[in-house]
């Protein structure tokens, strides 16, 4: 089997509601996703989505064609590890998101070639995972509290707060949510917003309120202060979602004992391959590897396949609101009344891409 073509179809995503997750992420209106297609001489294709509501595929799309396509053409797609090692050599030229999309498409192609879902190829550990709701930034503690109650009453496993990112106000939000939900699993994701003193103050507050984890309180590469913070607190700290890079970036966090849990997703860490390797690395240290939202619907399916093959993760993240996160599939991932999501069992990713929508909203085809 040989790769005979690589294309990226850019298609419009309109009517995205105004959404904020912190100072680093505010967006609304329109974006563009890219459907990556890797074609072979045996008629088997692999697919992936590139981009998100906040990061248009036009940013990274040309790099797929200019830098990654020449590395793939004429190669055997079943030699995935060799291909991925070569793709990483182009990281400085094309970026990690492009590599992640190519990696996901290669795994999809492999699954279709052998007629198995990706989680079977990785080694299935389970076929359903508890889901948690992950808030956008809202205007008042009351709004957070009311939303958390709705998800608790809907049977979801947990609720995570993206707070306003002002430490005193953030503590008030956390207090309001805890009072409202009682004995229920809740987490805080402060999106790299605090200096060290504020991180300690908020950490001690949510620790006292029995929050499940304390995510990204400090700058994304502030390992020095993360080491100090971890020594001050007993609540599990989770970092490493950023910077946008691959397996090597996790080394200092483990060696310096700067975080309790590791974090990543197929978009910002370079695909399924990095997630699997990192999850196994974390398992060797008895650490959790909690998978972050993937930025688009097909990335979340890819994330779910990885989670289904992992022992050391707890949840599947559903980032709110849906209208800013779900697009391009005929049927998206749905949280059941039992609070669980179920991994697809079709070949490859096993997701039904809405090719008719992509054709209607097509902007351009890069080839």
PAKEZA-799987 format. One record per residue (C-alpha): y, x, z. Coordinates in pm, whole numbers. Layout:
% residues N
Y, X, Z
...
% end
This chain:
% residues 367
0, 0, 0
346, 129, -93
700, 11, -20
861, -89, -349
1193, -235, -239
1427, -277, 58
1708, -536, 48
1954, -686, 293
2083, -1039, 228
2408, -1105, 415
2459, -1470, 513
2741, -1648, 695
2724, -1776, 1051
3012, -2017, 1107
3140, -2240, 1389
3055, -1996, 1668
3216, -2128, 1989
3459, -1909, 2186
3236, -1703, 2414
3292, -1428, 2670
3038, -1221, 2864
3285, -968, 3002
3566, -742, 2887
3333, -576, 2635
3229, -898, 2459
3464, -1176, 2347
3411, -1353, 2016
3439, -1682, 1825
3455, -1828, 1476
3241, -1657, 1214
3004, -1367, 1177
2735, -1259, 933
2367, -1190, 979
2154, -985, 746
1798, -1069, 639
1620, -738, 592
1328, -755, 352
1079, -468, 308
863, -538, -2
530, -377, -95
321, -342, -411
54, -568, -257
294, -860, -212
315, -830, 167
670, -835, 307
825, -758, 642
1142, -927, 767
1404, -877, 1036
1755, -996, 1115
2046, -756, 1155
2364, -851, 1343
2477, -1106, 1599
2757, -1352, 1669
2964, -1069, 1813
2859, -788, 1578
2853, -879, 1209
2580, -732, 992
2853, -609, 762
2914, -334, 1021
2569, -176, 993
2434, -331, 674
2531, -69, 420
2373, 201, 633
2035, 33, 593
2055, 70, 216
2237, 402, 193
2048, 596, 459
1724, 417, 553
1603, 275, 221
1551, 621, 66
1334, 715, 366
1114, 409, 312
1072, 383, -64
728, 479, -194
585, 526, 157
285, 352, 312
433, 92, 551
120, 106, 767
218, 461, 863
477, 302, 1085
506, 573, 1350
565, 843, 1087
826, 624, 918
1007, 549, 1242
1019, 915, 1338
1192, 982, 1006
1430, 686, 1044
1558, 827, 1375
1668, 1140, 1190
1935, 917, 1032
2071, 784, 1362
2408, 956, 1332
2456, 826, 979
2350, 463, 1010
2334, 367, 1378
2064, 238, 1610
2092, -131, 1517
1995, -53, 1158
1696, 150, 1275
1596, -135, 1506
1598, -387, 1221
1386, -158, 1001
1139, -102, 1285
1104, -477, 1351
1048, -544, 979
777, -274, 966
596, -431, 1262
626, -775, 1097
480, -632, 777
192, -468, 963
106, -793, 1140
106, -985, 812
-105, -718, 642
-380, -748, 903
-332, -1119, 978
-242, -1078, 1346
65, -1146, 1562
250, -839, 1682
160, -896, 2046
-210, -874, 1952
-148, -539, 1783
32, -414, 2093
-234, -554, 2325
-172, -901, 2464
-115, -919, 2840
-6, -1287, 2846
107, -1555, 2603
382, -1724, 2805
673, -1587, 3009
919, -1743, 3258
1268, -1791, 3114
1603, -1749, 3283
1942, -1882, 3179
2212, -1617, 3139
2565, -1756, 3171
2880, -1689, 2977
3199, -1622, 3175
3339, -1948, 3310
3669, -2050, 3466
3572, -2136, 3823
3300, -2089, 4087
3233, -2463, 4067
3143, -2442, 3696
2891, -2167, 3763
2741, -2358, 4053
2704, -2679, 3853
2544, -2498, 3561
2300, -2313, 3788
2193, -2643, 3946
2127, -2794, 3602
1892, -2513, 3509
1718, -2520, 3845
1662, -2895, 3809
1544, -2837, 3450
1259, -2620, 3575
1387, -2283, 3454
1267, -1980, 3648
1606, -1828, 3731
1978, -1815, 3658
2195, -1507, 3595
2572, -1485, 3637
2809, -1305, 3402
3111, -1317, 3635
3487, -1299, 3565
3464, -921, 3646
3725, -916, 3924
3525, -811, 4228
3674, -1049, 4488
3648, -1344, 4250
3296, -1238, 4153
3182, -1256, 4515
3323, -1608, 4541
3127, -1710, 4231
2808, -1563, 4376
2863, -1743, 4706
2921, -2076, 4531
2606, -2044, 4323
2390, -1948, 4620
2519, -2243, 4823
2453, -2480, 4534
2100, -2373, 4440
1956, -2286, 4782
1621, -2110, 4760
1620, -2022, 4388
1607, -1697, 4195
1955, -1580, 4088
2084, -1250, 3950
2424, -1088, 3889
2521, -898, 3572
2866, -745, 3622
2884, -590, 3272
3000, -236, 3362
3317, -370, 3528
3360, -199, 3867
3457, 136, 4008
3231, 275, 4279
3403, 115, 4584
3405, -230, 4423
3042, -190, 4315
2944, -120, 4676
3138, -421, 4807
2988, -662, 4555
2643, -508, 4593
2642, -555, 4969
2756, -915, 4929
2485, -1015, 4679
2227, -819, 4875
2311, -1030, 5181
2279, -1343, 4965
1932, -1235, 4848
2010, -1195, 4479
1709, -1082, 4277
1880, -792, 4098
2225, -635, 4055
2283, -544, 3690
2530, -302, 3528
2801, -285, 3799
2926, 61, 3692
3015, 222, 3360
2718, 244, 3127
2684, 625, 3157
2815, 673, 3512
2490, 821, 3639
2665, 1016, 3917
2794, 699, 4085
2477, 502, 4014
2284, 760, 4218
2525, 711, 4509
2522, 333, 4473
2143, 312, 4476
2140, 509, 4802
2378, 254, 4959
2191, -64, 4865
1845, -213, 4895
1890, -480, 4624
1725, -363, 4299
1981, -211, 4061
1932, -241, 3687
2106, -17, 3434
2026, 150, 3095
2089, -150, 2866
2358, 69, 2709
2446, 315, 2558
2306, 218, 2217
2038, 481, 2172
1665, 542, 2191
1388, 668, 2416
1548, 999, 2514
1837, 830, 2692
1612, 706, 2974
1515, 1053, 3098
1807, 1126, 3334
1804, 778, 3486
1443, 822, 3598
1467, 1188, 3696
1782, 1135, 3903
1657, 805, 4051
1976, 632, 3937
1832, 283, 3877
1545, 68, 4002
1475, -116, 3674
1511, -6, 3312
1661, -229, 3043
1683, -267, 2665
1618, -481, 2356
1513, -428, 1996
1872, -420, 1863
2036, -167, 2094
1735, 60, 2149
1600, 91, 1796
1326, -168, 1766
988, -267, 1903
861, 91, 1904
1121, 214, 2155
1069, -86, 2383
694, -35, 2398
724, 337, 2469
989, 279, 2736
793, 0, 2903
494, 232, 2934
717, 512, 3062
857, 277, 3325
509, 159, 3422
410, 517, 3504
684, 518, 3770
603, 165, 3893
935, 46, 3751
1011, -280, 3575
1137, -278, 3217
1338, -599, 3182
1409, -695, 2820
1765, -791, 2730
1863, -1066, 2486
1829, -943, 2128
2154, -1074, 1978
1993, -1301, 1720
1703, -1545, 1695
1455, -1320, 1516
1527, -1026, 1747
1444, -1254, 2038
1110, -1336, 1880
1048, -961, 1847
1147, -914, 2212
906, -1188, 2313
614, -1018, 2140
687, -701, 2336
720, -890, 2665
386, -1060, 2598
225, -716, 2578
388, -580, 2897
275, -595, 3257
601, -468, 3406
857, -728, 3309
938, -1055, 3482
1146, -1279, 3256
1262, -1375, 2907
1643, -1394, 2886
1813, -1695, 2722
2179, -1615, 2671
2422, -1908, 2678
2560, -2096, 2496
2288, -2166, 2239
2542, -2215, 1960
2650, -1852, 1997
2296, -1715, 1999
2053, -1922, 1787
2072, -1922, 1410
1861, -1865, 1101
1518, -1996, 1202
1362, -2332, 1117
1237, -2353, 1475
1382, -2138, 1750
1229, -2035, 2083
1226, -2331, 2322
1194, -2327, 2699
932, -2580, 2809
958, -2823, 3097
753, -2571, 3295
1028, -2312, 3249
813, -2099, 3017
847, -1969, 2664
539, -1912, 2449
485, -1621, 2213
411, -1715, 1848
57, -1657, 1724
120, -1646, 1350
86, -1315, 1163
358, -1060, 1230
657, -1210, 1406
513, -1556, 1343
860, -1710, 1310
963, -1959, 1041
1276, -1813, 884
1512, -2073, 735
1525, -1926, 384
1700, -2238, 251
1986, -2192, 498
2011, -1823, 410
2035, -1907, 41
2306, -2169, 105
2509, -1933, 321
2447, -1618, 118
2740, -1376, 99
2585, -1080, -84
2261, -895, -141
2267, -520, -69
1999, -327, -252
% end
